[in-house]
Amino acid sequence: MVTRAHSLDTRTKLTLALLLCLSLVCTNLAAQWTHYFPQDTNARCLRLTFTGDIMQHIPQIEAAQRGFNQFDYDPAFAYIAPYLRQSDVTLGNLELTLGGRPYSGYPCFSAPDTLLYSLKRAGFTAVTTANNHTCDRKTAGIKRTIAQLEAANMPFTGTFRNAEERDSLTPRIIEKNGLRMALLAYTYGTNGIPFATPVIVNLIDTVQMLADLQKAKKVADFVVVAVHWGIEYQDAPSAEQRRVADFLLRNGATLIVGNHPHVVQPLRPVYDTDGTLRQLCIYSMGNFISAQQTFPRAGSMLVHTVVEKNAKGIALRIPQYLLTYVDRPTIAGKRAFRVVPIEGQTLQSNSYAERYRQHAEKILAATKNEVASIHRRILPFIPPEPLPFPLFTQRALPSPIIRKVDISPF
């Protein structure tokens, strides 16, 4: 009896130990950013994730269509959503308008309103609206985009109905975990398309930007500046990008979030004399989602960091990035678009994803020891939903649920 009891007890312990190990393994294998635990128990922290350009070309609109004026974009973000949802603030550049029907792609974008709600469900908590496609549906499109963002309760900045609105919403304050983040956004231009007063689109103007920065520093713990700048498809930042970045860093920007080149560009960390990371400039993150295929425009990166406020001020902790790409599988005879993280995949040597990984890592090589590349972690990717994986198979996904029908007039 003693032997049997001892045997049962040992078996139970082994079973419990095995279950615990499996639990820990599964937890560690789940898609996640590297966590930060402050040494100062009085410190306050805010987790931030930044993405590249959110675009909608005609093939994407067609892929999302489920019926007359019915669209479902949720599947496009199913595999990247776990990373987006882990942050307190996830910011994207809305490089399109919600201008109503008829929906259109390049050169003048107008996406279905349902895209906005899918972005929210995926984990986006704020967007910027100052870019070269802001005026694609002219003044009416700017106003309608603002109205849709407000209706969805999605914080934004970069465009305003009038000067009074700009003054009251500049900077856009996002407050979480006891920290106040000031958000500003500017663009180099609007493709020559004018907008009628009193509507305002924030343009890169160092006089106005300085005034905005000074105001932001008085009302917030730290400042994030999103800038639409640079030369399209160039892997290196232009002289103008560097000049504007110098100006912003010199005048108090904690984080600079750049986009527009549609490709990944280098990172620029700024340290103080004791080696603490105080500022970070992200020159460009590429296309978060688009229908562009020319190499390397289907690739992008997410950048994540933790802002910590302690007795010594603001510091940026564990900066890291994740490479992604837009996969275009044919599912049930129809083209689909999926933002796929490279982390955890075994990539074929000559595949688009592998060539993009090598290309992006060369561009980011200068900061490889300062900003971690989490896609290089060796682990199997666990899909957030019971969908077929890899995504580039021909197997059909379950029929999507139509979450919202956009019947708004143009």
C-alpha positions, 0 to 999 in steps of 0.5 A: 500500500505504501509503495502504491500510494508513493507511486500515485503521488509521484505520478501526480507530481510528474503530471502536474510538473508536465502541465506546468512546463507545457503552460510555460512553454505555450505562454512563451511561444505565444506572439508577444513583445519582450516585456519590461519590468522596471526596477523602480517600483514608483516608475510609471510605464507606457507600452507603445507600438508603431506601424507603417502606412495603412493603405487601401488599393482597389485589389484590397477593397475587392478582397474585403468585399462580401456583398453589395457594399459589405466589407470585412477586413478583419481577416487581413489583421488576424495574424498581426493583431496579437502584437498590436493588442499588447500595447497601451498605445498602437499608432498607425498612419491612415494614408487614405480617406474615409471619403465615402462611395465610390470607393477608390484606390490609387491615386485618390484613395477612399476606403470603406468605413468598415476598415476603421472598425477592423483596425480598432478590433485589431488593436489600433488605438490612435491614427494620424491623418496628415499625409500626402493623400489627406486631400484625395477627396478634397475638403469634403473628404477631410471632413468626412474622415474626421467625422468617421474617426470621431464616430468610431471613437478613434483618437487622431491628429493631423487634420482639423475642421478649423483653427479653433479645433486645431487649437483645442486638439493640439497636441492630442493627449493620450493618457494611460497608466498615469502618463500623458503622451502628446501626439503631433502629426505633419506632412510634407504636402498633399500631392498638390490638391488644395483644401478650402479654409477653414479646414487645416492640414498640418504641414511641415513648418518648423515655426508652427512645429516649434510652437506646437512642441513648446505647448506639448511639453507643458501639458504632457510627460513626453511627445510623439511626432509623426512625420510624413516625409522623405523620398519614396522607395529610398532605403536611406533618409534624405537630407531633409528628413535628417534636418527635420529630425535634428530640429524635432529632437533638439526641441523636445520630441521623445519619439519621431515616427516617420512614414511615406517612403513605403520602405523600411529606413534606419533607426536613430537612437539618441542617448544621454551621457550615462548611456540611457536611451532618451529619444528615438527617430524611426525614419520609415517603417514601410507599408503596414498593409497595401497592394504594392508588390514590387520588392521590397514594398510588401514588407514593413516593420513594427517598432515597439518600446516602453516609455518609463518615467522615473525620478530621473525623467523619461527613458525608452526601454527595450526598443525592438522591432518586428518584420512583417510582410503582406501575403496575398494567398488565393483562397476559394478562388479569391485573392486575399491580403494578410499582414504576416509576422516573420517571427517563428516562420521557416522561410524558404531561401528564395521566398519574398519574405526571406529576401525581405528579411535579409534586405531589411536587416542590412538597412537596420544593421547599424542599430542591431545591438541597440534595437532588438529584432524579435522576428529572429527568435526561434519559436513556432508561430501560434495563430490567434484564431483557428485559421489555416497556417501558413497563410500562403496555402490554397486552403479556404478560410471559414466564411467571414462574418459581416461585422458592419455594412457601410451604406453612407452616401458619397 
